Amino acid sequence: MGEAAVEIVKPRTDTREYRRIVLRNSLEVLLISDPDTDKAAASMSVSVGSFSDPEGFPGLAHFLEHMLFYASEKYPLEDSYSKYITEHGGSTNAFTASEHTNYFFDVNTDCFEEALDRFAQFFVKPLMSADATTREIKAVDSENKKNLLSDAWRMDQLQKHVSAEGHPYHKFSTGNRDTLEVKPKEKGLDTRHELIKFYEEHYSANLMHLVVYTKESLDKIQSLVEHKFQEIQNKDRSNFHIRGQPCTSEHLQILVKTVPIKQGHKLIVVWPITPSIHNYKEGPCRYLGHLIGHEGKGSLFYILKTLGWATSLSAWEEDWTCEFSFFEVVIDLTDAGHEHMQDIVGLLFKYISLLRQTGVCKWIFDELSAICETMFHYQDKIPSIDYVVNVSSNMELYPPKDWLVGSSLPSKFSPDVIQKVLDELAPNNVRIFWESKNFEGHTDMVEPWYGTAFSIEKITVSMIQQWMLAAPTEHLHLPDPNDFIPTDLSLKNVQEKAKFPVLLRKSSYSTLWYKPDTMFSTPKAYVKIDFNCPFASSSPEADVLTDIFTRLLMDYLNEDAYYAEVAGLYYCLSNTDSGFQVAMAGYNHKLRILLETVVKKIANFKVKPDRFLVIKELVTKGYQNVKFQQPYQQAMCYRSLILHDNTWPWMDGLEVIPHLEADDLAKFVPMLLSRAFLECYIAGNIEPKEAESMIHHIEDIFYSGPRPICRPLFPSQYLTNRVIKLDRGMSYFYPAEGLNPSDENSALVHYIQVHRDDFLPNVKLQLFALIAKQQAFHQLRSVEQLGYITELMLRNDSGIHGVQFMIQSTVKGPGHIDSRVEEFLKMFESKLYAMSEDEFKSNVNTLVDMKLEKYKNLWEESGFYWQEIYDGTLKFDRTEAEVAALKKLTQKELIDFFNEHIKVGAPQKKALSVRVYGCLHTSEYAEEKRKQINPSKLR
């Protein structure tokens, strides 16, 4: 066992302790001690991914990732690892990337030692039974079927397909029943044997990087890790090495036209480049992505937006490894932009040409470097499970001192390094992927794994030069210096250390809730202003117009406020059921300037007809694309429509939007704002007087003067969000055909409405969900293999609490799945009765620990308090009150609660089953419709 005293660079505000060790088996480990944490976590990154899939066995690495969760020699009971984690307040997952696979979990700290031991067995002696192997192939197949109609997955695979066949980048990585069972059988191969062989060949301690995070001392963690992980075999394997580049000359200078699933047009311009991981201190792609993806005046996006051709643009390094990489510019096009593809590509190359002409600018690099440095040193704590995954992934790529930093701190100004990548963004090195429904019927090839239709045309350097010459002559220029960069990062000394939000100010126009930062000591603030406007959702037209209004405001603000986002000050305007909201979060120093800019834009709102048409087109496509949502999302949408008062079906919006014109919005906005009440919450590094002053300023703008923009609400206009109360002892169902006739997936949402917000029934329901969650997953997903998406979750609809099962499946229809949910509840009933008193107490203690988990950052804390304000419940002491109720709860009370509200046939039970039928189960839907429905059973 070795220990290297490497100083690991960490944020100035980070009080955690770190230690790097290397075990005797060459496993490299980072130990993290955080006495303040309530959740312990671990992540193991294995330097083996889908690039290592054997020839003729696509998806084997991903399938192995699934199988390691089942059982081990030391813990042979199937799914006992996941059960232990869930029952002790934790969560667990994994993902397979091209060159590594990452396994991770978190758990309540007092259960960490056993959880870590169970986790270690993944890599010591896993069991992969023949029965489990056969069943889990169905889960991988279901996961793949979920992705078949996703444009993101389809485009990703198409880019891989249009590359050298012998290169691992070309591979299909997910796997399906065909690749993991059918084809291997035809070749006389046994999948389980190949799985074990792959594990034995590739899973070696010297290819693993472990991060362990808990509250114990570093010495104690080190002892724990040495004891549990030194048994992992070191087979002294070498890292997978890629030979050659994925794109040869035949895969460059191409224009690929492809047909997406959803409405909309997209342009993806890609260049193979030198991976910037080799120059992470110089940050060439960060610098170029910052400029090419900029949205301020003079930027490429600003010009495209002004011309009405694009609605979004982003630029970054994508799909990178140590051997190859791509720089990618993604542009969402309008209908008009689609007609000007050549002009847009011409403008992109003109902007790249501008960057070459101006040379690499030191002041821009220094500004970017300063922003990154502030962000690093004042970064918020994130959940420990996310932190360990980030760090273990970094361990494979960076020297130990930079494990926490990664490539987030560009600090070496090297014009040559940046220039080298800039030179690679050339016409002779480009791949252009152009997505549009307009290409339907005009393609001549099909990508084999997802069935994506496409065609390929060659493009020459001279063609692109012609496009550059013919492109509009708008003035492209570099961004201005960023005035939103914070320079005052001092902490305010607030005298009143309030534990909960206080009502700082109340008038007939607004309420202001205020909570100073007493926990995080960070120069940041959070502001939420909810405009309660009764006219906002009075009709489908009003609903759509409010949506367009908030999107237009975001559109108008972008050219100036984009600088704030770059500097770490974020804002958003969005419509709600009762109006719209303004949200801001980030460094407090310049927050007021941004807030006043936003408020001024709202108060002086004018409809720009050209921008109205662009946003209307965007909203229209959003409505049209609802039918391409996953069936489980459709089922959730129907559930909300049935239960929530004052909501409108998407079909209504789709019907009214073609008839809406700029003039309609110009008339609507004054009416929308004519009656309004502002619910405000300000938290963080802001003094009470500052908070009051902000709201006073907003009131002056909207409510003062002889002809104010807003007037107070009438008492009758203060409406709360209402939820339909289902009748006791009744089971309702709502069958619907899947909106996309090509989607094979069906879905069920089985919802049980229980009670209005109250501490004691709340904790009974939460305890039921905690105990039942993993059991439901094991039975319905692992054993019965109904579908990859299988989840039991709590619901809180405006203070009305319930629980729901959500399952998406191609193997069975929703009616059958509904019956299996009921069978599970019967099985669970017997287990609940058989539960020992110790088990019951253990579950109660787990839930108590989960509730007492401290907020990790200002956003988490503010999210909780804002929800209490927005729902009107105002139970800021909810955690303490529910913990007190939990500690008094008896097992008999839980059983009585289950028997009364949840068990099959319970007298008080209120159930709603929403069944969405995919194309494989249309006959069942027809049968469902033929059944005689008693009107009183369906509301």
N, C-alpha and C positions, 0 to 999 in steps of 0.2 A: 504493500500500500504506500503510495506516494502522496506527498502534500506539497504543493508549490505555493510559496508566499507571493502570489501575484496580487498587485493592487488593482482591484476592479473599479473602473470609473463608475461612479454613481451620482445621482442628482444631489445637489447641495442640501435639499430638504429631506433626503431619504435617511431615516434613522435605523433602517434594517442592517443587520450584519451579514456578510457574505464570506464563504470559504470554498475554494476549489480543492477537491481531492481527486486522486486517481486510485482506484482499488487495484488489488493484486491481479485481477483479471483484465486490467486495462480499461475498465469502465470509468469514464470521466464524469464527475459529479459536481454540481454546484449546490451547496447547502445555504439556505436562507433562513435566518432567525428573525422573527418579527413578533416580539412579546405582545403587541397590540392586536394580533389577528384572532379572529373567531373561527376561521376556516383554515384548515391545513390542506395542502395540495401537493401533487406530484405530477411530473410529466416525463415520459421517456420518449426521446426521439431516436428512432432507429434509421440508420443511413441506408435504407432499402425501400424502394418504392416501385411504382408501376413500370418504370423503365426496365426493371429487372425481371418482369414477367417472362417465363420461358416461351420460346417460339411455339405458337399454336395454342397458348393458354392465356388469352387476354383476360385480365381481371383477377389473376391468382393472388397477387400481393394484396389487393383490396379485400378479396374473400378471406385471406388469412387474418387480416385485421378484424373482420367480423368474428372469426372462429375463436380467437384468443379470449373472448369474453365468456365463453361457455363454462369451462371447468379446467381444473388442474389436478395433478396427482395428489397434491396436499389437500386441496379443497374440491373433491370430485362431484359434489352436488351441483347439478346444472344451474347456471345463472345465480349461484350463491354470492359471487363477487358483487354483481350489480345490486342484488337484494340487500347485501350488507351496507353498501354505500348509500343507497336510497333510504334505508331504515335508520341511518345515522346522519341524516340531514345533508347528504351530499349529492353529487351528480357525476356522471362519467361518460366519456365519449372517446372517439378516435377519428383520425382522418388519414387517408393515403394520398400522398403527393407523388410527383414523378420520381424524386430521388430520396424521399424519406417518408416514414410512417410515424405518426405521433399518437401516443396513448396518454390519457390524462384523467385525473379525477380530483374532486375536493370532498371534504368530509368535516364534520365537527371535530375540533381538535382533540377531545378526550378519547376519540375512537381511531386516531390516526395510525397507531402502531399496528393494529390488526389489519386495517385497510391497506396499509403499505405492504404488509406481508402477503396479503391476497393478490395485490397488484404485481408484486415481484414474481409471483408464480407464472405470470404470462410468459416470462422470459427464462424461467428455470425449467419447468416441466409441465407444459400445458397438455390437456387431453383434448383430442378431437375425435369424438366417437363417430362411427359411421352414420348413426341415426341423426345426430346433430348436423353433420356435414350435409346430408341429403336435405334436411329441413332448411338450413340456412342459405342454401343455394336459392331457395324461393324468395328469401328476404332480399338478397342481392338483385335477383331478377325484378322484384317489385320496386326496389330503389331505382333500377335502370328505367323501368316503365314510367315511373314518376317523372323522369327527365326527358323522355322521348319527344315531348311537345314543348320543351323549353328552348327558346331561341338562344339563350346564353350557352347552354350545353351543346346545342346543334352547331353554333358558330365556332365554338372552341374546337370541336371535333373536325369541322370542315377545314379550319386552318391547319390542323395536324394532317388531315388527309392529303392536302395539297403540299406535300413535302416528300423527301426521299423515303421510299418504301422500306429500305433497310435500316433506317435510323429509328431509335426508340421513340423519338418525338412523334412519329407517325402512328404509334399504337393507340388502340382503344383500351382505356384503363379501368372502366367500371366493372366490366364482366356482366354476363347474363346467363340464363339457363343453357342457352346454346353453346356458349364458350366454356362453361364450367361443368357441364354434364353431358349434353347430347353429343357434341363433337368428340370429346375425349373418349366416350364409350365406343363411338364408331372406330376410333383408332386403337381400341383395346386398352385404354389408359384408365386407371382408377383415380378419381379426383382426390380422395382422402390420402392415398399414397403420395400423389404429387404435392399435396399440401404439406405433408410432413417432410417430404424431401426438400421442398422450398425453404421451410423453416430451418431444417438442419443445415442447409447450405449457406443461408444468408444471415440468420439471426445469431450474431456473435457479439460478445461483450465489447470488443474493441471498436465496433461500429455503432455503439450506443452512447447517448448523452442523457444524463438524468438530472432533473432539478427537483429538490425536495424543500418544501416551504412549510414551516410550522412555528409555534411560539416557543419551543424549547431552545436551550442554549446550543451553540454550534457543536460543542463536544458531545452533547447528548444525541443530536441528530446524526453526527458522524458515526457514533457507535451503532445506532439503529441501522443506518445504511450499510455499514460494513457487515453487520450480522445478516441482513436480509438479501443483499444483492451480490455478495461475493461468490455465490453458487452458480451464477450465470456463466456458462461456458465461454471461454475465449478461444475461438477457432482460428484466430489471427487472419481474418478475411480482409481483403482489400476493398476499398470503396469502389463502387460501380464507376467505370470510366467510359465516357462517351467518346467515340472516335468520329471525327468529321462533323460537318455542319448539317443541320436538317434541311437547309434549302440550297439546292444546286442552281446552276444558271437557268434551268428550265422552270424553276419555281419562283424566279424573280422577274421583274418587269411584266407582271401579269395583272389583269383586271378580272376578278371573279365576281360574276353576277349570281346572286342567290336569292331564293324565295323564303322569307321568314314565315312563322306561324301567325304572328300578330300584325296588326295594321301599323304602318309607319315605315320610314326609310332611314337607313343608317349607312354611314361610310366609315370603314375601318382601314386606315392607312398604316402599313406595318413595314418596318425595316429590320433585318437582322443586324445586330450591332455587337461590339465588344462588350462582354458583361461588365457592368460597372462595379460588381462586387470586388473586382481586382483593384479598383480605385475608389473605395467607398469613402475615404477621407476627402477626396477631391469632388465627389458627388456630381459627376457629369450629367447623369440623367435627372437628378433633382433640379439642377440648374436649367436644363433644356425643357423639362416638363413644366417648370414654373413659368417660363416665358411662352412656350408654344400653347400651354393650357391657360394662360392668363385671360381674364375677362374684363379688364379695365379698358378705358378709351385707348384706341390705337391698336388694340390686340386683334389677332385673327378672329376670335369669337365675336368681339364687338362689331367688326366689319360685317361678318356673316349675319349677325343678328340684325344689324341696321338694314341690310339688304333683304331681310325676311326669309333667309335661307336655312337657318339653323336654330335649334332650341337648346342645344347643349354641346359642349366640347370638352374633352379631357385628353391629357397626354401623359404617358408614364412608360416605365419599363415593365415589360410583361413576360410571363413564361420563362424567366431567366434561370439559368444554371451557372455553374462555374465555367462551362465549356461554350455555351451559346446563350444568346439573349435576343429579345426583340424590343424595339421602341415602337409604341402604338399610339396613334391619334384616332380617337373615336368621336364622330360627329353625328348627332341626331338631326336629320334633315326635315324640313317642311316639304309640302308638296311642291312648292316653288323651287326649293333647294334641290330636290330630286331632279328637276329639269335643268339644273345648272351644275351638275356634278363636275364637269371639266373645269368650269370657272373656280369651283371650290378647291379642287386639287391644285389648280394654278395658283390661287391665293395662298394656300398652305406652303407651296414651294417658294413663292415670293417672300413669305415671312421667314422661311429658313434661309433664303438668300440674304435678307436683311440682317439676320443674325451673323452671317458670315462677313458681310460688309462692315458692320459696326464692330466686329471683333468681340471677344469675351470681355464683359465689363466687370471690373473689380468691384465697383460700388454695388452692383446688383448681387454679386456673390457675397459680399460682406453683409449686405442687408439680409439676405436669405440665411446666411450663417448665424447672424445675431438672432433672428426669429427662431431658428432651430435650437439655438443654445438656451434661450428663454423657455421655450416649450419643454426642453429636456429637464432643466433644473427646477421648473415649477409644474412638472407633470403631476396629474392626480393619481392617487392610488386606484388601482382597478381590482376587480375580483381576483383572488389568488390563483384561481384555476386558469384565468386568461394570462396572468403574469407568467406562470411557469411554462405555459405553451410557447409564449413569445421568446422567453429566454432559452429554453431547450432548443428551439429552432435556430436561434442565433449561435449556439455553441458549436454547431456543425460548420459554421461559415467564418467565424471571426476569432481572432486570438482572445485568450481569456480576459484581458483588460477591457475589451470592448463588447463583452457578452451582453451587458445591459444597454449599451449605446447602439450597437448594430451600425446601421448606416444613417442614423438619425442626426448626426452632428458633422456636416461637411465643414472642414476647418482649414484645409490646404488649398490655397488658390493656385490652380495650375491650368493656365489657358490652353496649354498643349493637349492635356488630357480631355478637356471639354471639346476642344476643336477636333480632336480625332473622332469622337462620337458624332459631332455635328457634320463632319465630312461623310460619315456613313449614311446620313439621312439624304441620300442622293437619288435622282431619277433612275439610275441604272441598278439600284439595289432595292426597289420598292415592290411591295405586294399590296394591291388594293382590293378590298372585299366590299361589295356594294349590295346591300340588302333592300329588297322591295317586293311587295306583292305584285307590282306591275310587271315583274319578270315571269309571272306564272304563264306556262305554255311557251316560253321562249328560252328554255334551258335544254341541255342535251346530256347531262350527267346526273348521277344520284350518289351521294355519299352513303356507303353501305350500312353504317351502324345506326344512324338516325333517320335515314331516308330523305336527307336534305337535297332538294333539286338545285343544280348549279351549272354554270358554263364558264369557260375560261377563254379570255382573249389576251393576246400579247400586246403590250404597249411599249413604245420605244422612247428613248430619251428625247428625240426630236418632237414626238407627240406632246410630251409633258412641257417641253419648251414652248411649243405653240399655245398650249393651254395657259401658260404663264403670261405670254404676250397678249392673249385675248382676254385675260381676266380683268375685272374692273380695276380702275386706277385709284381706288380709295387709299387714303393716307395711312399706311401701316407704320407704327412706331413703337419703341420700347416703352414699358410702363414708367410712370412717374415714381419718385420716391414715396414710400408708404408712410403717410401721416398717422396711421392708426397703430403703429408699433408703440407698445407701452414703454414709458421711461420712468414712471413712478410705480415701483412694485412694493412700496411700503405697506405695512399692515396698520389698519385703523385701530385706535384704542377705544373700543365701545365700553362704556361704564356698565350698562345693564347687560349682564350675561344671561339673556333669556334662554331657558331650556326649550321652550316651545314658541311658535310664532305668536306675536301679540298684535292685536288690532290697533294699529298706530293712528289711523285716521278714518273717519266715516262721514260721508255727506250724502245728500240725495243723488249725487252723481257717481260716487265710487266708494269702495272700501279698500283700505290698504293694510294688508297683513305684512308683518316685517319680522325677519329672523336674522340677527347678526351671526357671523361665523364664530362659533365657540369651540369648534373641533378641529378644523383643518389647517388653520394658519396659512392661508393662501391668498394671493392678491387677485381674487376672482369674485365675481358676483353673478347672481341669477335673477332675472326679471321676467315676470309673466303678467300680461295684461289681457284679460278676457273681456271682449266687447259683447255684452249680452244685448242682442238686437232682435226684438220679436219678429221683425219682418224677414229675417234671414232664411227661415225655412217654412214660410207660410204656404208655399206651393213648390212644385218641382222646378218651375221657372226661377223662383227666388233662390232656391238651393243651388242651381247651376250658375246663376248670375253672381252669387256670393263667392262661389269657387273661382270664377273668372276674375272677379274683383281682387281677391287676395293674390292670385297668380300674376295679375298685371302689376300689382304693387311690388311684388318680388322682382318682376321683370324691370320695372322702372328704377328700382334701387340698385340693381346689380352693378352697374358700371362704377359706382362710388363705393358701395358697401362691400364689394368683393375684396377690396383692400383690407377691410376689417377682418374678414374671414381668414385671409392669408396671415394676418398678424395674431390670430388666435382669439378673435371676438366674433361669436357666431350669432346669427339672427334667423328668424323664420316667421312668416305670416301664413296662417292656415285657417281654413273655414271649419266651423264646428256645427253641431246640431242647432245651436242657439245664437250663432253669430260668427265671430272670428277671433283669433288670438294672435297676439304679438309675443314672441319669446326671444330672450337674449341670454347668452351665457358666455363667460370668458373673462379676460382681464378687465378689472373695473376702471382702470385709469381713463380710458376714452369711451367708456360705455355710454355715458350721458350724451356725448356728441352723436353717437350712432342712434340712440333712442330719439333724440330730437329730430334727426334726419328722417327717421321712419314716420314719426308722428306728423311731421310737416307734409310728407308725401301723402298720408291718408287724408289730412285736412284739405289739401289742395288738389285732390284727385281730379284728373281730367282724362277722358277716354281718348287715347290715340287710336284712330280707326285701323291703321296698319298693324299695330301691335295687338289690337283686339282680335283681328282675323287670325293672327298666328296662334294666340292663346286659345281661341275658340277651336281651331283645328286640333290643337294638342289635347284639349278636354274631350272633343268628339272622339278622337282615337282611343282615349282612355276608357270611355264608355263602350266603344266597340270591342275593346280588348277584354272586357269583363268576361266574355264567354270563353276566353282562353285561360282563365284562372284554373288552378287545380280544383278538382271536384270537391275536396274537403273545404277549400276556401269558399266555393259556391254554397256549400251546406251551411257554413258559418254565417254567410251573408243572409241566407233565407231565415236562419234562426234569429238574427238581429231584426230583420224586417217584421217577423211575426211578433216579436216581443217588445220592440222599442216603439214608443209613441213618437210621432212627428218625424218619421224617416220615410224616404221615398225610394221606390224600386228603381234600379238602374235603367230599366226599360223606359220609365217615365222621363228620365233625364235625356235618354237617347232620342226620344220622340220630340221633346221640346227644343233641343239645342239647335237644330237646323234653322228654326224660325227666329232665333235671337240675333239682333243686330247691335252695332255699337250704340245706337241711339237708345235702345232698351236699357243698356247698362248705364248710360248717362242719366236717364230718368230714375233708374232704380237706386243708385248709390245714395243720393240725397235722402230718399225715403228710408233706405236701410239705416242710415246714421241718424235719422230724425229723432228716434227714440233709442236711447242706449244707457246701459249701466255698466260701469267698469269695475270688475273684480280684479284686484292687483295683489301680487306677492313679490316682495323684494328681499333677497337674502344674500349673505356673504359679506365681503369686505366693504361695506357701505354703512355710513353713520345714519342714525334715525332722521336727522335733519335733511340729509341728502335725499333720502328715500321720500320724505314728505314733499320736498321741493320738486322732485321729479313729477310726482302725481299732481301737485298743485299746478305745475306748468302745463301738464296735459289737460287738466280741467279748464284752464284758462283758454287754451286753444279751441277746445270743442264746445264749451258751455257758456263762454262769456260773450259780451257784445249784444247789440240790439237784435241781430239776426243770427243767433247761435247755430252752429252746425248740428248739435245734438241738444235734446231736451231730456229731462229725467223720465224714467218709466212711470206709468200709472201703477198704482198698487196691484191692479189686476193683471199686469203684464209680467210680474215676477214669477215666471214659470219654472218649475224644477223638471228635471228629466224624469219621465214616467215610464214604468215597465208594466206590460200586461200581466195581470195576476192569473195564473192558470188555476183551474178548479181542482180541489183536493180529490184524490181517489180517481183521477182521470188520466188516461194516456192519450195524448194527441200524436198524430203523425202527419207529416207533410211530404208526399212523394213528388219528385221533380226529375225530368229528363236532364242529363248533363247538357250544358249549353254548347259544347263542342262535339259534334257527331263523330269526330275522329278519335276522341279520347276513350281508351278502353277502361280507364279507372272509374270505379264507383266509390261513393263515400257515404258514411253514416255519421251524423252527429246526434248522439243520444244524450239529451239534456234533462237534468232533474233540478227543478226549481225548489228551493227549500225555505228560505226565510228572509225577513228584512234584517238589516244590519243590527246585530246585538252581540255583545262579547261572548256570552256562553254558547249559543248555537254556532257562532262563528268558529270557535275552537273545536267543537264537536265535529263539524264538517271538515275542518282542516286536518284533524287527527284521522278521520276516516280516509281522506285522500292520501295522507302520508302512508298509512298502512296498506291501502289498496293499490297504490300507483304501480309499484314494481310487480306485484302479483298479477295485475291486469296485463302489464307488458309481457311478462313471462308466459302467461297462459294464451293470450290472444295473438301475440306476435311470435314468440320463440317456439311454443308448442304447436299451436294451430296454424301459424304462418298465414294469418288473414291478410297482412299487408305490412309494408315497411313503415308507413305512417300509422302508428298505433299509440294513442296517448289518453291518459285520464288526467283531467285538469280541473282546477277550481275556476269558477266564474263569479265575477262581481259586476253586475249591471246596475250602475247608479245606486249602489247600496242594497240591491237584491242579490242574495248569495245563492249559488247553486254549484253543481258539479256536472261535468260532461265527459262522455267517451267520444273520441274522434278517431275514426278508422277509415283508411282509404285502401281499396283492394281491386285487383283484377280477377282474383280467384273465386270470389263469392260476391253475390249481390247484396245490397243493403238490408233486405228483409232477413236473409240468413244471418248476416252479421249482427243485426239487432237481436236475433234469438240467441246468438252466442254471448252477447253482452248480458242478457238476462240469465243465461246458464252460469256465467262467471259470477254474477251477484249471488246466485244460490250457493255456489261453491264457497264464495267468500263468507257467506253467512255462517257456514259450519266452522270455518277457520276462526272467525271472530269469537264464536262461542268457546272454541277449544283453546283460545289464547290464554297463556298463563298470566298470573298477576305480575310476574317479573317482566315479561314481554310487554305488557301494557304500560308499566311504569317506564320501561326503556323508551318506548315510543313517545310517551308524554315528555320525558326529559329531552329527547331529540328535538321535538317541536319547540320546547322552551328555548333550547340553545339556538335554534334557527331564528326564533323571534328576537332573541337578545343580541343577534349579530349586529355589530355596529355599522353605521354607514361608512363607506370607504371614501366618499368624496362629497362635495357640495351638491352635485347633480342628483346623486342617490337620495340624499336627505331632502332636497327641495322637491324631487319627484313625489316622495311620500306625502309631504305636507301640502303640496299643491293639489294632489288628488283628494285629500280631505276637504280642502276649500272648494274645489270644483264640484264635488259630489254633494256639498252642503252638509256633510256629516260632522266635520270639525272636531273629530275625536283625535286630537293631537297626542293624547296619552294612550292611544290604542294598544301599543306594545305592552306597556306595564299592566293595563287592565286585562288584556287577553292572557298574559302570562299568569296573573293572579287567578283568573277563571280556570285555566288549565290545571294549575296545581291542586285545585279542589275537585277536579273531575274524577268520577269513579268509572270503573269498567262497566258497571251496570247502566250508568247514564249513557255511555257511548252505545251500548247494545240497544237500549230503548230508543235512542235517537235513530239508529240504523233501521230498526224495526218499524218505526213510525214514518220515516221519510224516504228511505232508499231501497229497502228490500223489495223484491218482486211481490206485487200485490199489497204493499203497505197502505194502510187506510188513508194516510195523509199525503201519499205520494202524488207529485205533480210532474209528469214526464212529457217531453216533446221529442219525437224522433224525426229528424229531417233526413230523408233518404234521396240521394242523388244517384241516378242510374246512368252508368257509362254505356258505350255502344255494345259491350259484351253481354249486357243484362237488360236490353230493351224489351225482350219478351216478358221479363218479370215486371217491368214497369207497366206494360200493357195489361198484364194480369192484375196488378195493383189497382189500376184505373177502372178495371171492369168490376171490381168488388163493390158491393153495395156499401156506401159510406153513410153511417148515421150522422146527420148534420150536427148533432149535439157533441159529437166526438171531435169535430174539426172546427177550429176557430180561425 
